[in-house]
C-alpha cells in the first residue's frame, strides 16, 4: 500500500512538473488584443485586401497582430519564418524588434531566424519598431505563398506560438485561368459518412459560381452559391443515401470540374 502511495505521489509530481515546463508563455493576438491568433491561418489577398497595402514593397501587412508575454517572468522572444510554399522569384521581409530585415529568397532560405531579440516583461506586448510587420515582393509573379511565423523563447525554444500566413497574389478572373486553377479542387473525406469538404484550392473573383451535387441519375441533391474568394465548403450528408454522387464546380452555368464522391 505504501509503495502504491509513493508511486501515485511520484506520478502527481511528474505531471505537475510537466505542466509547469510545457506551459505556453507566448500568445499571439489580433491588433485589438482580444482575439487569439496563435495556431490560426491568416489569408492576405492582393489586390483589394483592406489589411494590406501596396507601398515600397508589393505586399505590406502591418499592425495586424500582437505578440504577448503571458508568463510571470521576463522572457526574450525571437522570430523565425518557415516557408511552406512560395511564389517563384519572390522575396520577403520582416520588421521585428528594432530593425527591418530582408530581402530574403524563400527558395534558398526556407527557414529564416530574424536577428532581433525582444526582451518582454510579464504581460507586455513585444515592442520595438512595431509589434510585427511583414512584407512580400512578388516581382510581377502570381501564386500562393504560405509561411509560418514562429515566436519563441530563446531560453526555451519549445515555448512558442505560431501564426500561419497565406499570401494570395492576384484573384483569378479570366475563364481560362479559373478552369486551370479549379483542376486542383478536392473533395474529402472520400468516402464520406457525416459530412465532407469541397476545397477549391483557389480564390476566384467571379459571379455566378456554384457547387452542385448530383446523384447517379443526374438529380440535383444539393446546390450552394459561392461568394468571391471563398475556397472551402462543408456539406452534411443528411438526405444523401449511401452511394455514388458527383460534385461539380460551375461558373455561369458551365461545369468546369466534377469529382466523384462516395457516401456511406
N, C-alpha and C positions, 0 to 999 in steps of 0.2 A: 504493500500500500504506500509506504514511504517512497519507494522507487518511482511509483506512478505519479505521486505528487511532485517529486523533483523533476520528472520528465515533463509534466504539464507546465510547471513553473518555467523551465528552460525554454519550452516552446513559446510561451507568452512573452518572455524576454526577447527571444529572437524575432518574433512577429513585430513587437514594438520597435525594436532596433531597425528592422527592415522598413517599417512605415516611416520612421524618422529620416532614414537615409534617402528613401525614394520620394519623399515629399517634394512637390514641384514648387520652386521659388519664383519662377519667371512665368508671367502671364501676358498674353497679347490681347489688347482691347481695341475697339474701334476708336475713332477720333473723339467721340463723346466720353469714352471711358466707361461705358455702361454694358456694352455687348462684348462677350469673349470671342476672340477670333482664333485663338490657338487651335491648330488642327484643321481649321476651315480652309476652303479654297476661295480666293477672291479672283474674279474674272474682270479684266480690264479690256474694253473694246476700243479699237482705233479704226475709223474716227467715231465721233459722236458719243463719247462717254463723258458724262459730267464730272467723273472723278479723275480724269486725266487731262492733260493739256499738251498742245504742240508748241514747244518753246525752243530752247537752244538744242535740245535733243528731240528726236521724233516723238517719243512717248514718255511723258513725265507723270509719275504717280507720287504725289506728295501729301503729307499731312492727313493720312488716312488710317494710321494705326498708332497705338501707344504701347510701349514695352514697359511693364511694371514689375518691380521687385516686391513680391508679396511675402517675403520671409521676414524674420526678425533680425536679420544680420545684414550688414553692408556687403554687397557682392559686386564682382567685376564681370560685366556682361560683354560678350563678344558676338559678332555676327558672322555666320557662314552661309554662303549661297551655293546651293547644289542644283545642277541642271538636270532636268528630267527629259526635256526636249527643247530644241531651239530652232530659230529661223536662220536659214543659211545666210552667211556673211553679215550677221548682226553682231552688235556689241552691247554690253550692258554696263551700267554704272550704279554706284550706291553712295549715298551720304549717310554716315553713321558716326556718332561721336562728334569730333571737332573738325573732320575733314570730309571731302568728297573724293572717291576713288574711281578709277577707270580710265580709259575703256578696257574692258576685258572680253576676250574672244571665248565664247562658251564652248566652241569646238575644241580648243586647246586647253582650256581651263574649266573642266566640268565641276570642280569643287574649288571655291574661292573663299579664303578666310580674309575678311575685311580687317585691315590692320588695327583700327582703333579699339581700345579697351575703355569701356564706360563704367566708371565706379558709380554704383547706385545705392542710395541709402534705403532702409526699410520703408516700404510704402510709397516710394518715389517712382516717377516715370524716368526712364533712362533719357538723359538730356544731352545737350551738346549743340551742334549746328542745327539739328532738327531731330525730332523723335525718330523719323525714318523717311528717307526719300529714295525712290527707285526710278531708274531711267533705262530706256531701251532705244538704241538706234538700230532700226531695221534696214536702213540704207536702200530704200526703194524696193525691198523684198516683202513678200507677204507670207502668211502662215500662222502657225500656232507655236508659242513658246510656253513651257511650264517650268517654273523654278520653285525650289523650296528655300525659304529663308529661315535659318535655324538660329535662335538666340540661346546662348548657353553660358553657364557659369564657368569661367576659366579654371577655377579651382576644383570644379566637379562637373565636367562636360556632360555627364549623364543628366544633370539637372538642366533641362532645356525646354523650349517651346518652339513650335514650328508653324510657319504660315506658308500655305501653298498659294502661289500666284500664277494665274494663267493670263498670258498676253495674247489677245486675238487681234491680228493685224489684217485689216480690210474685212468688209462684210461682203458676202457673195451676193451679187445682184444679177449677173449675167446668167442666162438659162443654161448655157453650156458649162459654165463654171459650177453651177448648182448641180447639174446632172453628174458631173465628175466627182464632186465632193460627196454627194449622197450615196455613192457606192460604198462608203465606209459605214453606212447605217448598220447598227447591231440590234438584235432582239435577244434579251436574256432575262432570267434563265430560260433555257430551252432544252428539254421540256419545262413547262410552267405548271405550277399547281394552284397557288392562290392569287398570284399577281406576276406581272412581267414588265420589263422596262424596254422602251424603244428609245435608243440613243442615236441621234443623227450624226454625232461627232462633227458637227459643223454649225456655225452661226450664220443663218441665212436671212438676208433682208429682202423680204418679198411678201406680197399679199396673197391671199387665196391658197395658203398651204394647209394640207390636211394629212392626218394619219387615218387610214381606213382599214378595218379588219373585216375580212370576208371568210365565210366557211367554204367547204369543198364545192358547194353548189353555186357559189358566187353571190350568196345573200350577204348583205352588209349587216354585220353584227354590232360593230362599234365604229364611231366616227368622231374625231376630235380635230377642231381647228387649231392651227399653230400660230402663236404670236411670233413676230420677228425676233430673231436671236435665241429663241427657246430651243434647247438642244435635247432635253431628256423628258420623257413622258412615262408615267407609271399607270398601268391599266390593271384593273381587277379582272379575274377570270369568272366573276359572278355572271351567270346566264350563259356561260360557254360550256357545253358538254364536252367530255373527253373526245379528242380527235385532232384533225389537222386543220389549221387556219392559215390565211395568207395576210401578212401585214404589209401595207403599201404606203409609200410616201407619194403624195400627189401635189402637183403645182399647177394651178389654173385648170384643174380637171384632168391633167395628164399624169399618168403613172410613170414616175422616174425610177422607182426602186421597189421591189417586192421581196420579202423574206418569208420563208415557211416557218410556222410556229406549231409546236405540238403541245396540246393541253391535256393534262392527265386528271 
